[in-house]
Amino acid sequence: MVKVKICGITNEEDALKAAILGADYLGFLVEINFSEDHISRKKAKEIIKKLPLEVQPVFVTYLKKAEPIIAIAEEINPSIIQLHNDIMIEEIGKIREALPKIKLTKTISVIDNNSIQEAKSYQNYIDFILLDTSSGKKKGGTGKIHNWEISRKIVKGVKTKVFLAGGLNPDNIEEAIKKVKPYAVDTNSGVKKTKGKKDYKKLELFIRRSKNA
């Protein structure tokens, strides 16, 4: 059964609702101030403390240096850190050394066949790869789908588990899973009601259809 990550969690009500509906991972955009779903580390810490044990909190960051990433992670206590920007493998190594119990995800923007090689270049240093859509300067979080044929090749070609993101919603999730066969799927805007708030009907449909696909 495919795992489900709901990203852009900003409040306790949405977090607990997603957990009740069967989400496996919840993503927190900590101090990503250009995102309308950003959250302070203090607020993220409060919500993460209240999550059921079976739900894994994911600290999403655009930071490129290990030191500030480690500092936030030590404060909020996530299960996973999602590295959403270009980050040197040396910096990933520093995070790994400082926080051996926390798993690492690296986001790859699926653009063309070169993205397959990029995914492979990280596979020995991280636990998961997350495939997203880039648009202009945005490396992900665009709400747009990308070429699922390339995503499928990445899923087949890397030895790490793969999360599929990028424009996923209740209407296209079954087709996406069928084509790409990812380990997990990830959505934010596809289940959104307004800024910082989830639509519970879409949330329920997305999770149910993902799990039944």
C-alpha positions in Angstrom: 0.0 0.0 0.0 1.3 3.5 -0.9 2.2 5.8 1.9 0.8 9.3 2.0 2.5 12.6 3.0 0.4 15.7 3.5 2.6 18.8 3.3 2.2 22.4 4.3 0.7 21.7 7.8 0.3 24.9 9.7 -2.1 24.1 12.5 -3.0 21.4 15.0 -6.5 20.8 13.7 -5.3 19.9 10.2 -2.5 17.8 11.5 -4.7 15.6 13.7 -7.4 15.4 11.0 -4.8 14.2 8.4 -3.6 11.7 11.0 -7.1 10.3 11.7 -7.7 10.0 8.0 -4.6 7.8 7.6 -1.7 10.1 6.6 1.7 8.5 7.2 3.8 11.6 7.0 3.1 15.3 7.7 5.3 18.0 6.2 6.1 21.3 8.0 7.6 24.2 6.0 9.6 25.6 8.9 10.7 29.2 8.4 10.3 29.0 4.6 8.9 32.6 4.6 8.2 32.8 0.9 5.7 30.0 1.2 2.1 30.9 2.3 2.1 27.7 4.4 5.3 28.5 6.4 5.4 27.8 10.1 7.6 28.9 12.9 9.8 26.3 14.6 8.0 27.0 17.9 4.6 26.2 16.4 6.0 23.1 14.5 7.4 21.8 17.7 4.1 22.2 19.5 2.2 20.3 16.8 4.8 17.6 16.4 4.6 16.8 20.1 0.9 16.0 19.8 1.1 13.7 16.8 0.3 10.0 17.1 3.4 7.8 17.1 2.5 6.2 13.8 2.6 9.6 12.0 6.1 10.8 11.0 6.7 14.6 11.0 8.9 15.9 8.2 10.9 19.1 8.5 11.0 20.7 5.1 13.9 23.1 4.5 15.4 25.2 1.8 18.6 25.8 3.9 21.8 24.7 2.3 24.1 24.6 5.4 24.1 21.8 7.9 24.5 23.9 11.0 21.1 25.8 10.9 19.3 22.7 9.7 20.7 20.7 12.7 19.7 23.5 15.1 16.1 23.5 13.9 15.8 19.7 13.8 17.2 19.4 17.4 14.5 21.9 18.5 11.4 20.5 16.7 12.3 16.8 16.8 11.2 15.5 13.3 11.5 11.9 12.0 12.7 13.1 8.6 14.4 16.2 7.2 13.5 17.0 3.6 16.3 18.9 1.9 14.5 20.9 -0.7 17.3 22.9 -2.3 20.7 22.4 -3.9 22.9 21.2 -1.0 26.4 19.8 -1.1 26.9 16.1 -0.2 29.4 17.3 2.4 26.7 19.2 4.2 24.4 16.2 4.0 27.2 14.2 5.6 27.4 16.7 8.5 23.6 16.4 9.1 23.8 12.6 9.0 26.7 12.6 11.6 25.0 15.0 14.0 21.5 13.4 13.7 22.0 9.7 13.0 18.4 8.8 14.0 16.7 11.2 11.7 16.2 10.1 8.1 16.9 12.4 5.1 15.0 13.1 2.0 16.4 14.9 -1.0 14.0 16.6 -3.4 14.8 16.2 -7.1 13.1 18.5 -9.7 12.0 16.3 -12.6 12.8 18.2 -15.7 14.3 15.8 -18.3 16.3 12.5 -18.4 19.2 14.4 -16.6 17.0 14.2 -13.5 17.5 10.4 -13.5 21.3 10.9 -13.1 20.8 13.6 -10.5 18.6 11.3 -8.4 21.2 8.5 -8.7 24.0 10.9 -7.5 22.3 11.3 -4.2 21.0 7.8 -3.6 24.0 6.7 -1.4 23.7 9.6 1.0 20.0 9.8 1.7 17.1 7.6 2.8 14.4 8.8 0.4 14.1 10.8 -2.9 11.2 13.1 -3.4 10.3 13.9 -7.0 8.7 17.4 -7.6 8.1 19.9 -10.3 10.2 23.0 -10.8 8.9 26.3 -12.2 11.2 29.2 -12.7 13.3 29.5 -9.5 10.9 27.3 -7.5 12.4 23.8 -7.0 9.0 22.4 -5.9 5.8 23.3 -4.3 4.5 24.6 -7.7 1.2 22.6 -7.7 2.1 21.4 -11.2 2.6 17.9 -12.5 5.7 16.8 -14.4 6.6 14.0 -16.8 5.6 10.8 -14.9 7.5 8.7 -17.5 10.8 10.2 -16.2 9.6 9.7 -12.6 8.8 6.0 -13.3 12.4 5.6 -14.7 13.8 7.1 -11.5 11.7 4.8 -9.3 13.0 1.8 -11.3 16.6 3.1 -11.4 17.4 4.1 -7.8 17.8 1.9 -4.8 16.1 4.3 -2.4 12.4 4.7 -1.7 10.7 7.4 -3.8 8.1 10.0 -2.9 6.1 11.4 -5.8 4.9 15.0 -5.5 4.0 17.8 -7.9 0.4 18.8 -8.7 -1.2 15.6 -7.2 -4.8 15.8 -6.2 -7.8 13.5 -5.6 -8.6 13.5 -9.3 -5.2 12.4 -10.7 -3.7 10.4 -7.8 -4.8 7.0 -8.9 -3.3 7.5 -12.4 -0.1 8.9 -11.0 0.4 5.8 -8.7 -0.4 3.4 -11.5 2.1 5.1 -13.8 5.0 5.8 -11.4 4.6 3.1 -8.7 6.2 5.3 -6.0 6.7 4.2 -2.4 4.8 7.3 -1.2 2.8 10.3 -2.6 2.9 13.8 -1.4 0.5 16.7 -1.7 -0.1 20.2 -0.4 -2.1 22.5 -2.8 -4.1 19.5 -4.0 -5.9 19.2 -0.7 -5.9 22.9 0.2 -8.9 25.1 1.1 -7.4 28.4 1.7 -4.0 29.8 2.7 -2.6 27.5 5.5 -5.8 25.4 5.7 -6.7 22.0 4.4 -10.0 20.9 2.7 -11.1 17.9 4.7 -13.2 16.4 1.9 -10.2 16.6 -0.6 -7.9 15.3 2.2 -10.2 12.3 2.8 -10.5 11.5 -0.9 -6.8 11.9 -1.6 -5.8 9.6 1.2 -8.4 6.9 0.5 -7.7 6.9 -3.3 -4.0 6.7 -2.7 -4.3 3.8 -0.3 -6.7 1.9 -2.6 -4.8 2.5 -5.8 
